[in-house]
Amino acid sequence: MRILATGGTGLLGYWVVKVLRDRGFDVYATYHEKPPPQVDVKWVRLDLENLDSIANIVRGVKPDVVIHLAAYTDVDGCEVNKEKAYRVNYSATKALARAGRDAELFVYVSTDYVFDGARGMYREDDVPAPVNYYGLTKLLGEVTVESITSSSCIVRVSGLYGYSPAGKRNFGLIALEKLARREPVEAFVDQWLSPTYVKFLAERLVKIVETRITGTIHIAGERLSRYEFATALADVLGVERDLVKPKRVEEAKLTAPRPRDSSLDTSKARGLSLVLPPLQECLKDMVSTYWKLAGEV
């Protein structure tokens, strides 16, 4: 089976490509700048702001399955540069969906930020109401994928964390490095989400491909504040909890508003055997994976 995965060098994309490759799929993965030296992967350069190139790549690859992971995920950046956010998160997704509309399955990774955060523990059928432009553009991506493709799976995730060699830095990784050096970590006590570990998420995404699951599904971790997440990480690392310093969202003076509680209900994922392991298991794996891979770079 031939798979086209966008964002193959990203935080999540690295692990998705690895799992696909390990399971023997014919993998075509896109990159924006420099591809990693992974074997048994056909690397294709893709600029998501060049819509014509998107169609050309899909026509050339002729994928059986498309997994769209690439996005402009800088929440504050999206609020400042709305034109870029619209082009990358919506227009490029629309172009990819059109070009790959006849694929056996189109998997689109979306976000908990499609919700307003007024109550948390959102289910798949709850009505989205994004409070920032990033969430809006990702929601537009969901709508266009569902309306254009013949068979799709929308996977909403929350607060991705973990390590990959070329992937985006994230709160989990930054907290790990600081705590390991016995440096303080500031963490919000008044914003809740469902932190999602990328390595285990990648395995669930590949299972979706293998079993042809369609519709919208939430695959995410447990409901936590960033403060609770960071203190749990301190416990795993065996360092003092008081290294984690409580902070309120308003103190950060962020450009884009954040939902107060965008945590996701994962009951549907549990019923499909797609639920993630408990937080402690995820954190232990992140720590061991980081020491192994970071030492090789």
N, C-alpha and C positions, 0 to 999 in steps of 0.2 A: 504493500500500500504506500502510495506517495503522499507525503505530508508537507505542506508549506506552513512554516511557523515564522511569523514576523517577530522582530525584537529578539532574535536568537542570542544576542550578547548581553541582554539585560538581566536584572536581578532574578526574575522568574524565568525568562527565556532560556538562560543557561541550563537550568535544571530540566525544563521541558525537553529541550533538545537532547540532553544527556539521556533521559529516560527513553525517549523515542529511539535514539540510536542504540541503546543497550537492548531494546526489545526487537531490534531488527527491521525497523521501518526504513523506508527510503526517504531520507530527510533532506529537505531544502529549507535553509534558514536564512533570514535576512539580517543584515547589519547596516549600520549607518556610516561608521568610520572604518575601524580595523577589525577584521574577523579573527576570532581566536583559532589556534591551531588544533581544533578538534577533528579527529579523523572520521571517515565515513559520513561526513556531512557536506552537502553541496552549498557553499555560501554564496549568497546573492546580495549585492549592494542595493539598498532601497532608501530613497529619500521620500518620506511620506508627504512632503509638500509638492512633489512632482506627480500629479495625478496620472499623467499619461504613462509614466514608467511603471506604475502599479499595475495597470491593465496589461502592459507588455510582459511583465514578469509572470503574471498568472497565466497568460496565454502560452508562455514558453514552458512553464513548469507543468501545467495541466494537472493540478493536485486533485487527489481523491478527497482530501480533508484540508481545510484551512484553519489554523489556530492563530487568531489575531491577538497578540500580546503587546505589541508596540503601542505607545501612547505618549502624550505630553502630560506627565504626572506631577509636575511642579504646581501645587495648588495656588500658591501666591503668584507664580509666574503666569498662570492661566488668567488670573484676575487682572494682571497688568497688561499682558499681551493677548488680548482676546482674539485677535485675528489669527494668530498662530494656533491658539488652542482650538479654534473652530476648524481650521484647515486640517490639523493633524488628527484631532479626536473625532471630528465628524466627517469632513469632506473626504479624507483619506479612507476612513472606514466605509463610507458609501461607495467609493470607487472600488475598493477591495471586494465588497459584497456584490456589486454588480458583475465584476470580472469573475468572481467565484460562485455565482448564484447557483450553478448546476453541480457544485461539489456534493459529495455524499453527506458531508456535515461541515458546518461553519461554526467554530467555537469562538465566542467573543468574551474576553475577560473584562468585566465592568467593576463597579465600585460601590461601597456602602454610601458614598457621598451623593448618590442619587436621592437620598432621603434627607429630610430636614432636621432630624435629630431630636424631635420634640418628645419622643417617648422611648425609643430604642427597641431592640429585639424584633427587628422588622422581618416579616415573612415575605415570601416571593410575590404574593398577590397584594401586598400593601401598595398604596398609591405613592409614587415618587414625587418629591417636591424639593429639588436641590436648592441650597442656600448660597452656593458659589458657582462660578462659571465653569470650573473644572467638572463639577458634578453635572451641570447642565449639558456640557458637550459629550460626556460619557453616556448620559441618558439619550441624547440624540443618536449616538452610535447604536445603542440598544434597539431603538425604534427602527432605524434604517436596516439593521441586520435582520430583524424579524420580518420586516415588510418586503425585503428584496430576495433573500435566500430561500431556497426550497426546503432546507432542513437545517435548523440552528439550535445551539445551546448557549444561552447567556449565563455566564458564571460571575456572580458578584462576590467580591472578596473585600477584606478590610485590613488596613494597616499592615501591608506586606513587610516582613522582616526576614533577615537571614544574610547569608554571604554568598556571593559568586564573584569570580575573578574580575569581571569587567562591569559588574552590575552597580546600580545606583546605591549610594550610601543611604542608610535608613536608621530610624531611631534605635532599633534593636542592635544593630551593628555598632553604632556610635556608643550606646550604653555599655555594650560588652567591652569595647576597647578602653573606655574610661574607667570602668569598674575594675578591670584587670590591672590597671595602673594605680588603683586606689585613688582615683580622682572623682570629685563629686559629679553627679548627674542630676540636672533639673528635669522634673517630669510633672506633667499636668495631673492635678487631682480632680479636676472638674470637667473632664471630657472622657467619654467612654466609647469604646470601639471593640472590635473582635480581632485582635492581632493574629495574623495568618502567616504561618511559616512556609516559605516558598518551596523548600525541598520536598516536603510532604504534599503540598498543594500540587506540585508538578505531577506526582504520581497519580493523584485523583483526576487531573485533567486528561492524562493519557488513558485512564480507565474509561472516561467519558467517550473518548475516541473509539476505544476497543469495543465498548458495549452499545455505542450509538445512542446515548442519552440525549434527548432534546428538551426544549423548554427552558425556563429560567430556574436557576438553582443557586442557593447560597452555600458556599464552602468557605468556612472561616473558623477562627478559634473561639475561645471563651470570652465572655463579656468582661472587660477589664478597663480601668483607667491606665494611662501610661505610667502613673506612679506605682500602681499595683504590679504592672508588668515588670518595671525596673527593679522593684524589691524582690520579686520572684527570681529574676535573673541574678541578683546579688546573692541570694540563697544558693543557687546552683553553682556560682563561682566560689562560694565560701568566703565572701567578703562582708564587711559590715553593712547592715541595712541603712544605717544613718548616712552613708555616702549618697543615698538618693534623697534629693532635696525637693520638697513639694513646691509646686508653682501653679498659679492660676492662669487660665488662657488669656484673660484680659491683660495680664502683665507682659505677655509676649508681644503685644502690639502687632499682630499678624495682619497682612494686607487683606487676605480673603477671610470672610467669616467661616467658622467651622461648625458643623452640627454638634450639639451638646452630647447627644447619645446616638451614634449611628450603628450600634451593635446589631448583629444579624442573628436571626433564628435559623438554626441549621437542622431542624427536625426532618426536613425533606432529604437532606444529604445523608442523615443517619439511616433513613429508610432505604436508601440506595447504596449503603455501605461506602459512602464517600466522606464520612465525617473524619476530621483530623484527630490525631492522638491527643492526650491531655497536655496541658501547657508545659509541665515539667519535662516530659519526654521530648517535646519540641525544643525546649531551651537547651537541654543536655546535648541533643544532636547538633544544634546550631554551634554550641561551644566547641565540640569535638571536631566538627567539620571546619570551623574557622581555623583552629590551630593546625589542622592538616593542610588545607588549601592555601591559607595565607603564607605558610612557610615555604610553599613551592613557587610562589610568585617572585 
